[in-house]
């Protein structure tokens, strides 16, 4: 048994406590300096009154795609979904994408910024097969599980239009992928019923979830939400289906939007967003009321789709707040919660927080409170992942 005392920290900016960690799990929280069970810990870290948050949860990432660590790669190709797919397929081998080294580099940046769990989409296609999944697993192992990963086998190049991809997705599910993905069933495969029937068939047979990238706008996007909700209920997959991006939802007329939000809530469908500044705001208050979980993610980071991204989920939370015009302390805190505790469901954690029994994923920042954290995004002074110190004074220790 190993134990660690994290002394004098302020969870969410509240009263100072001492946190006792035993074998990677939070075992006790006592008022700072009261000499609780942590006083006999094997090791002690002085928190100096810093604000403490749970580890960040990146609910939508692509850690297999990045050229992080390589010389600068200039943006190219056509600026459409299909254009980006074609460009990536043509260029990725030149840069050794995917690779264990590339995935490890991204996961290290996640840790640097306090992310300790992620749901990552990993490309599965006729060119790369399941190699990307193996690479990401190997990268996570290199970091000794400091970042826990949940894998989505993602058909970035389409499903039905590439015969054999459904078989690859089925194989990935059989070999441990938590979910299988889909991509714009209407505009990419041009057969929304066929793609969804294929995906839901695999999910029901293998007992996995589904996470669909949906970029289609307006009524075309809304139509696909209806198809997804219908199949989710039919397959009894409530709570296991997620829509990523879903730009159309924020673009619809209020009555149509409210109707769809209720439908999504009844079907147990969740939503992940990277809050791009050019997208329409989500009806997040309606979604909360209807029980539609929302997660935040970084999407790709320095990849062949875009040169942007640094792995800091707190920046994404701030982008969400600005996109939705959040100003009050309550709303600003909610944005930070989206990046932390509310992200737990997307990586199948029942307990993710600064609470007894939770995995000891803790981030310390020099800030007054959660709103201050959000608007300043200060450096991560200390990051503990699974009870192990992985960042100290903003520098990686792994």
N, C-alpha and C positions, 0 to 999 in steps of 0.2 A: 504494500500500500504506500502510495506517495501522497503527500499533502502540501498545499501551498496556501499561505495567507496573503490576500491582497488587502492591505490595510488602508483605511481612510479614503474611500471613494464615494461619490455621490450618484447613486443610480438615478438617471434621468434628471439630474440636477437637484435631487431632494436631499434629505438629511444624510450625513456621512455614515457609512457602515464599514465593517470589516467583513470580507467575503472569504469563507473557507472553502477550498477546493480539494476534494479527495478523489484520486484516480480519475481525474478529468471531468468530474461532475461537481456542481455547486452543492455543498452539503450543509452550509449554514450562512446566514447573514445576521450579524449582531451590530448594535450601535458601536460606532468607532471608539476604540480604546477601552471597551468593557471587558476584554480578556475572555472572550468566548472560546469555544473549542479550537479555534484557529491559532490560539496563543502557543500551542505546542506543535505547530506545523513544521515540516522539514525545511521549508524555505519561506521567506517573507519578502514581500515587495511593498514599498511605501507608495501609496497612491497620491499623496500630497493634496488631497481634496479635489482631485480632478473629477470631471463628470464621467460617468460610466454608462455605456450603452451595450445592449446585446450585440453580438456579431452581426454584420450586415448579411442579408440573404439576397443574392442576385437571382431573380426568378426567370430571367431570359437572357442567356448568353450563348456565344458561339466560340468556345475556347480553342477549337480545332483549326480555325481559319486564319489566325493572326500572323502577320510578319513581324511582330514585336521582337526586337533584338537584332533584326537585319538592317542593312543600310536602307535609307528612305526609298519607298516604292511610290512612284507617281501614280496618281489616279488616272484611270483610262476606261475605255469602253463606252457604251451607250447608257445614259442615265435613266433606264427603265428597269423594272424587275427582270424582264427577260434579257435585257442587255447586260445587266450585272451578272446574271447567271452565266451567260455565254462567255463574258470576259473572264470570270473566275475559272471556268473550266479550261479556257485556253491558256491561262497564265500560271495556274497554281503549281504545276510541276516544276516550273522554272525556279520557284522560291521554296521548294521543298515542303509544300503544304499538302496534306497535314503532316505533322511530325510530333514526336514526343517533346523535343526541345521547344518547339513553338508553343505547345499547350502548357508546358511547365512555366514558360516565361509569363504567360497570361495569368496563370493561377498565382504566381508569385506577386504580380501586381495587384491581384484581388486581395491577397493577404496584406500587402503594404497599406492598402486603403481600408482594411478592417472587414473584408468579406470572408466569411468562414464557411459558407455553404452556397451552392449554386445549382440551378437547373440549367444544364447546357445542352443545346441542340448540336448534334454531331452529324455531319453530312454522311449519308448512305446513298451511294449511287453506283451505276454500272462501272464507273472508272475506278473508284476507290474502295468499293465493297464495304466491308466492316472494319477496314484498317484504321479509320479515324477513331472509332470507338476504342479499339485496343490502345491507340496512342494516348487518348485522354485518360484511360484507366491507369496506364503506366505513369503518366505525369502526376496523377493524384498520389500514386504509390510513392513516387520520388519525394513527395512532400509529407510522407507518413500520415496521410489523411488529414492534414491540417485544414485543408479545404475539402469538405465533404461534397461529393458530386452526385447529382441525379441525372441520368442520361435519357435524352430523347433522340431516338433514331430518326433523323430528319432527311426527307427526300427533296433536297434543294433543287434538283433538276426536273422535278415532276414525278408523277406516279404512273398513271395509266399510259401516258405518252412514251414511257420508257419501259417496255415489257421486261419483266424480271425484277423490278424494284419492289413490288409487293412481296415477292419471295424473300428479298433481302430484309425487308422490314419484319417479316414473320420470323426470319432467322434471328434478327437482333432481339426481338421480343423473347424468343425462346432462350437466348443466351444472357438475359438479364437486364436489357434496357427497360427502364421503368415505364416509359411511354413511347409511342410511335408518333411521328409527325405527319403533317400534310401541308400542302401549299396551294393556295388559291385554286380550289377545285374547278371554278368556272373559267377564270381567265388563263390559267396555265394548262390544265388538262382539258379544258373545254367540255368537261363531263362531270358536273358536280355530284350528280347522283351516283355515278360509277365510282368516282374516287372515294366518296364517303362510305359507300357500301363496302368497298374493299378494306378500308381502314377500320371501320367498326366491326367487320367480320374478324379481323385479326385480333383486335382488342378484346372482343368478347371471348374468343377462343383461348387466348393466352393470358387473360386476366391482367392486362396492362391498361394504362391510360392513353389518351390521345391529346396532342397539343398541336393545333393547326395555325400556321401562319396565314393570316388573311389580310391582304392589302387592298382588295377590291373595294371600291367606294360606293356610296349612295345605295340605291335600291338593289344593285347586284350584290353588294355585301350583305344587306339586310336579308335578302332571299336565302343566302347561304347560312346565316345565323338560324333561320327557321328550320332549315334542313338538319343542321347540327343538333338543335334542341330536340327535334322529333326523333332522331336516331339515338340520341343519348338516353331518352326515356325508354324507347323500344328495347335497347340493349341492356337496360338497367345499369348504366354506367354513370349515374348521378354522382357528382363529386370527383370524377376521374377524367373530365374533359375540360380543356382550356383553349381559349382563343387568344392568340398572340397578335398584337397590333390592333386589329379590328377597327381601323380608321373610320369606317362607315358609321359606327354607332353615334359618334359625336356630330355627324353631319345631317342626321335625319330631322324631320319636323318633330316638334315636341310630342305630339300624340303618338306618332309612329314609334318614336324612340322609347317612350314610356311603355308601350305595348311590348316591345322587344325586351326591355329590361326585366319586366315581370316574367316573360317567357323564359329568359335565361336563368333567373332566380329559381323558378319552379323546376327547371331541368338540372339544377346544381352545376351550372357551368361557371368557370372562373375566367379571369381576364388578366393578361399581362401587357404592360406597356413600357416603352422606353421614353415616352413623353416628348417626341420630337417637336421642335418649336413651330414647325409648319403645319402640324396636325390640328384638327378640331378638338377642343377640350372634351373629355369624357364626362358623362353625367354621373360623376362619382358619388354624389349624395344619393341619387336615386338607386344607384347600384348597391350602395351600402344598405339602404333601406330594404332592398329586395333580396339581400343575402348573396350578392355576386362578389366573391373575393377578388381583390385587385392586388397584383404583384408588380414590382418594378424590376427592370433589368437594363443591362448596358448594351444588349445586342452585340454586334461585332465590334472589335477593337483593333484599329490599325490593320484592316484587311483589304482585300481587293474590291470590296464594296465601298469603302470609305476610309479616309486617313484619320478620322476622328476617333476619340475614345482613349481613356487612360485607366479604366478599371475602377474608378471611384464612384460607387453607387450613391454616395451622398450628393454628388453633383447631379445625378439623375433625379434624386428626390427634390433637389432645389429646382431643377427644370420642371418637374411636375407641379410644384407650388407656383412657379411663375406662369406656366401655361394656363393654370386654372385660377389665377388671380388671388391666391391665398395670402391673407394678411394677419389674421388673428392668431394669438398664441395657440389656441386649440387646433386650428387648421394647420399651422406650421408644424406642430408636434405630430399631427396625423401623418404628414408627409414623411417624417422620420420613422414613424411606426410602420409605414408601408415598406420601408427599406429594411426593417428589422423584424419585430415580433409578428407583424401581419404577413411577412413572407414565409413564415414557418410551414404553412400548409403546402406550399409549392415544392418543398423538399421533404414532405411527409414527417415533419417534426411536430409532435403534440405539445411539447414544452420547449419553447425557445425564448428565453428571457433571463432576466436577472432574478431568478427564483430557484428555490431549493429543488433539486432533482434534474435541473436542466444541464445539458452539456455546457462546460465552462468555456463559452465563447464570449469574450468581454473586450470592449474597446474603450480606452481612456482618451479623453480629449480635454484640452484647456478651454473650457467654455462655461458660461453661466447656467444655461438651461438648453432644452431641446430646440426652441426657436433660434437661439444664438448659434447652436451647432449648424442648423440648416443654412442660415444666411451667410455664415462665414466659412463653412466647411474647413475647419482648422485641421492641422496635421494630426495623424494618429500617433499619440505619444507612446502608447503601449497597446499591443494586441495579444490576447491570449486565445488560443484555439485548442479546444479539447484539453484544457489545463496546462498547455505548453506555451511559453512565451515565444511568439514568432516575430514580433516587432517590438523594438525598444528604442525610444528616442527617435521614432519615425524611420528607423533603419531595420531592414529585414535581418532576422537571425537564422533563417533557413535557406 
